[in-house]
Structure formats: C-alpha cells, structure tokens
Amino acid sequence: MKTRFLNWTGMLLVAPMVLSASCASQKTAQGTPSISRQKVENLVHFDVASCQKPSGLVSEITNEESIFGGILSVQPAILECFVPPQNRQGNQNTHVKLSTSVSSQTTLHTVQGENLSPSGVACIEAALAPLQFQQLPPEETERVASIVINYPANSPQVTFGISEVSDVVGHVRLAIGKACHCFASMKNVGIAEVSMALTVSTRQPAKISLTSNNPNNNAIIACLMPEISKLKLQASRGELVLERVPLQFINSTVKDFPAEARLELQFLHADGLRTQNASIHALRSGERVQASTIYNQLLSKHKARLSTAPKDLNISCETLMKADEAWVATIEEKFELDKRIADIAARLRSVDSRWEAAANAASNTVPESRNNLVEAQKTLAFNKNACAKKTPSILQPSKRRREK
C-alpha cells in the first residue's frame, strides 16, 4: 500500500488568506450609520469542479497509481466538504486519511478523520463513492492507495460567530455550494466573478443585487438570485449593508486563463489546475507501470526461450512508448503551471508583501519541475530508441544459429 501526504491544495497553504476583501456597515433602527465598518469574513471561493461526479471507470487499469489518480480527481468535492462548519469539530486543524482498496469483488473507500464530524465523514464518502475501478482477477491481491490531507484551521472555510455580517456571507456561501445547477455555463470557463450587494434588516426581506462586468455571467446571476433569496437573512438590530462583496468561482478542470481576471483569482485557478494535473499524471503513471510490466514479462519469456513471438514484444514496446509520451505530457503541463503560478505570485508580492512566502515557495518549485521533466524526457528518448530497433538485439538469433 502506498500513502501520499497532501496539504489542502499545493501553494495555497503558504498563500495569505486575503484573496478577497469587503466591508459592511451597520445602521441603527433610526438609520444612523455605525462609527466603524466591519470587515467581512467567509469570502470563500467556490470550485465548480466539485459538482462534477465521475461517470464510468476512472481507468481500465487498476494499480496503486490509478487509484491515487481517482482519489485526486474528486479532490475539489472533498475540499468542499471542509467548508461547512457542521462538517468540522470546531475551528481546528483537520487531518483526514482516505483509503481506497480494489479487489476481485469490490471497491471499498474508508475515511478516518481528526476533528472531522460524522457529517464531514459522510460528505467525503459521498465524494468518493462514484469512483469506479476495474476489478482485479481472482488470483491477484487487492490494490490499496491512501491519501492523508492536512487542512489547517486558517484554510478557506465558513466559520460562524466572527461577526453578524460575516455570518450573513457565510450563509450565502453555503447556499452557493448547494447550487451546482447554476454553473452549467462554466463548463468551458475557468474563472468567473460576481459582485453582490446585500441589505439585511430586522423585519423586511433581504434586498439582494448581483452584478458582473462580464455578460457571460448573467446566467449565473439569474440562477443564484432566487437561491440566495430563499435564505432567511435577518439583522439583530437596524440594518446590515454589504456592498461589492465578491463571489468568486473557478473551474479547476478547465485550462482557461482570462487575462482580465484578478491575480488572486488566477492564483486560485492555477493551483486548482495543478491538482487536476496531479490526478491525470497519476492515471498516466498507472498506465505506464502496466505497460512496463507487460513488456518486461514478454522480455523474460524471450530470454527463457519461451514461445512469445518477437512481434508481440515489439507491439508491447510501442505501447510502452505511447504510455511514456502521455506520462511526459503531464509532467510538461505541470512545469508550465508551476511557471505560471510563480509568475502570478511574484506579481502579487510586488504589490503586497504578505505574498512573500507564497512567491518564494512557487519560485522554488520551478527548478524541481524542470528537473523532473528533463528526466522524464530522457526515459522517453531511451524507450523510443529501443522501439525504433523493432526487435531488441538480445532477441536476434546469433549468426551461428542462423547458419545451422
């Protein structure tokens, strides 16, 4: 069994949690504004990829790598499970171990969590449930992969009790997380942002206004308006007035980089893409491991003078080469994403020193990604050279044998 340890999502662990900002004012019953304006918390972005459930087999190949890839493919939905406060036991660091085992008869998911409530466990189990893997032959032992997720208390999540205005925004964010039907228009869109103005009073229904500079977001606005209107939002006294509250959405399955999007939102999106890339990389690694195993088995039979034909070995070698190419492509994509994240973080640092740690971490990741790509390309070149020879020299009959 293999286990991977993940922070909630890559670079965001070291990024300052100031990706959005807004303020609200409170008026007394007589309409007099309060002296101070309140900072709004619970401005948590929503990854619409969390709405997408796997359909069919994750991979026709079942090994530890492909199981890793399957778990990572639903990480947006898993991370969304940490957002509602009822899924956590207090505002503490949350540690979760996810294990998936595949045998000849069944696929079993188990969730163990520290500071994770029963509803949080159930949420993660529901995210894992749609994953389907090819069952193993009866003679093979089960394959197991585990992932440990560390989700610090300062990670994006809704927390009630900070302030009344933050509670209002928290309820809106939770409603958004349940409104997956509102984001059909983001199927091929990576980033969207809507501005919300909200007035909440003691007796009257809340007044809601959603706007966007991008007309492509009108469908999202039209759908979210009634969803937010359903909420019974009230102020304890006077009025709560929220202006220009940013509602931010990403789709971490879409490679879309709109230049007009705010840098903070571009950072969120690019980091989400890294997780999806890691999922695809694991799946391609699983296919490569399978292809390599089959090739080595055929090669052993040739060496032992068994009945495998050279043609079968050549076909297997070409299959391995194609698997290598797909595997290298994911490493190249990660390298490009890491460069993009480093550039975005550096630009953010130039205007806000709180991005110093994130910028340094992102910058340090690029050389490692470059080295991984170089090594992968060497492996691909070696296998291409072997396949180009059609039949490895070790399998060619000797001159003496041909003369006989």
Stockholm file with secondary structure:
# STOCKHOLM 1.0

chainA/1-404         MKTRFLNWTGMLLVAPMVLSASCASQKTAQGTPSISRQKVENLVHFDVASCQKPSGLVSEITNEESIFGGILSVQPAILECFVPPQNRQGNQNTHVKLSTSVSSQTTLHTVQGENLSPSGVACIEAALAPLQFQQLPPEETERVASIVINYPANSPQVTFGISEVSDVVGHVRLAIGKACHCFASMKNVGIAEVSMALTVSTRQPAKISLTSNNPNNNAIIACLMPEISKLKLQASRGELVLERVPLQFINSTVKDFPAEARLELQFLHADGLRTQNASIHALRSGERVQASTIYNQLLSKHKARLSTAPKDLNISCETLMKADEAWVATIEEKFELDKRIADIAARLRSVDSRWEAAANAASNTVPESRNNLVEAQKTLAFNKNACAKKTPSILQPSKRRREK
#=GR chainA/1-404 SS CEEEEEETTGGGGTSCSCSCCCEEEEECTTCCBCSSCEECCCCCCEEGGGGCCCCSEEESSCSHHHHHHHHHHTHHHHHHTTSSGGGBSSSSCEEEEEEEEECSSCEEEEEEEESBCHHHHHHHHHHHTTCEECCCCTTSCCEEEEEEEEECTTSSCCCTTSCHHHHHHHHHHHHHHTCGGGGGGGTTCSEEEEEEEEEEESSSCCEEEEECSCGGGHHHHHHHHHHHHTSCCCCSSSEEEEEEEEEEEECTTSCCCCTTSCHHHHHHHHHHHHHHHHHHHHHHHHHHHHHHHHHHHHHHHHHTTCSCCHHHHHHHHHHHHHHHHHHHHHHHHHHHHHHHHHHHHHHHHTTCGGGHHHHHHHHHHHHHHHHHHHHHHHHHHHHHHHHHTSSCGGGSCCHHHHHC
#=GC SS_cons         CEEEEEETTGGGGTSCSCSCCCEEEEECTTCCBCSSCEECCCCCCEEGGGGCCCCSEEESSCSHHHHHHHHHHTHHHHHHTTSSGGGBSSSSCEEEEEEEEECSSCEEEEEEEESBCHHHHHHHHHHHTTCEECCCCTTSCCEEEEEEEEECTTSSCCCTTSCHHHHHHHHHHHHHHTCGGGGGGGTTCSEEEEEEEEEEESSSCCEEEEECSCGGGHHHHHHHHHHHHTSCCCCSSSEEEEEEEEEEEECTTSCCCCTTSCHHHHHHHHHHHHHHHHHHHHHHHHHHHHHHHHHHHHHHHHHTTCSCCHHHHHHHHHHHHHHHHHHHHHHHHHHHHHHHHHHHHHHHHTTCGGGHHHHHHHHHHHHHHHHHHHHHHHHHHHHHHHHHTSSCGGGSCCHHHHHC
//
